[in-house]
Amino acid sequence: MNKGVLAVLVVFFGFWMFTDPHGLADFTQATGDSVGGWGQQLFSSLIEFLGDL
């Protein structure tokens, strides 16, 4: 089951990469920016929490 899902994802992203590379790049950049923002917020909250202890 997991190998099937992985294969479908690889085919999907491969198709997307060849048909619309700019769209995939924009999606990847937006996702990375969001993850970076969440990480920064998490660590800021953690530092604040530990400072309050």
C-alpha positions as CSV (number, residue, x, y, z in Angstrom):
1,M,0.0,0.0,0.0
2,N,2.7,2.5,1.0
3,K,4.8,1.7,-2.1
4,G,1.8,2.3,-4.3
5,V,1.1,5.7,-2.7
6,L,4.8,6.6,-3.1
7,A,4.7,5.5,-6.7
8,V,1.6,7.6,-7.4
9,L,3.2,10.7,-5.8
10,V,6.4,10.3,-7.7
11,V,4.5,10.0,-11.0
12,F,2.3,13.0,-10.1
13,F,5.3,15.2,-9.2
14,G,7.3,14.0,-12.2
15,F,4.4,14.8,-14.5
16,W,4.0,18.2,-12.8
17,M,7.7,18.9,-13.2
18,F,7.7,18.3,-16.9
19,T,4.3,20.0,-17.7
20,D,4.6,23.1,-15.4
21,P,8.1,23.5,-13.9
22,H,7.4,27.1,-12.9
23,G,4.3,26.2,-11.1
24,L,6.0,23.4,-9.2
25,A,8.9,25.8,-8.3
26,D,6.4,28.4,-7.0
27,F,4.6,25.7,-5.0
28,T,7.8,24.4,-3.5
29,Q,9.0,27.9,-2.6
30,A,5.7,28.8,-0.9
31,T,5.7,25.5,1.0
32,G,9.3,26.1,2.2
33,D,8.5,29.6,3.3
34,S,5.5,28.4,5.3
35,V,7.5,25.6,6.9
36,G,10.3,28.0,7.7
37,G,7.8,30.5,9.3
38,W,6.2,27.7,11.4
39,G,9.7,26.6,12.6
40,Q,10.7,30.1,13.5
41,Q,7.4,30.6,15.4
42,L,7.8,27.2,17.2
43,F,11.4,28.0,18.3
44,S,10.4,31.6,19.4
45,S,7.6,30.2,21.4
46,L,9.8,27.5,22.9
47,I,12.5,30.1,23.9
48,E,9.8,32.3,25.4
49,F,8.3,29.4,27.4
50,L,11.7,28.3,28.7
51,G,12.5,31.9,29.6
52,D,9.3,32.1,31.6
53,L,10.2,29.0,33.6
